[in-house]
Amino acid sequence: MMKLTPEQQALSCFLPEDTLKYFDVVSSQRNAECLRITLEEKNDPPLEERHRGMPVESLGFQDISVTDFPARGRKTLLTFRRRRWRVGREILKRRITLCAPGTRLEEEFGLFLKTDS
């Protein structure tokens, strides 16, 4: 289990579950209409035993932006900077579900909007 600082514990209450396990917050911006949070995937490739001793090459980032629950009366946009790595001929990326299928909505937010009130 990952040890979180008190600040990270508070922030984790407003982010999708396990976000801080795989991502670091690198920036945030707030204006009258929107709250934007950018999170960068930690440089920790999902290596398996068969990759042991092989060189790992970072292939950079792919940005994925999703809409989350509004916060403090503002639209909330989360930008996840996903990493990819090359190990030998194989391209690796961590399997993390960030948005509801067929949407750009955070999974829990998508389910919330889908339910009948």
Number of C-alpha atoms within 10 A of each C-alpha: 4 7 8 13 9 9 8 13 12 11 14 16 9 12 15 17 10 11 18 20 14 15 17 16 16 11 11 13 10 12 9 9 10 16 19 18 18 19 22 20 21 14 13 11 18 12 15 7 6 7 13 10 8 11 9 16 13 14 12 10 14 13 13 15 19 19 19 22 20 13 12 11 11 15 17 19 23 21 20 22 19 20 20 18 21 16 17 11 6 9 13 17 15 15 7 10 9 18 20 15 11 7 11 16 21 23 18 16 17 19 11 12 11 9 7 5 5
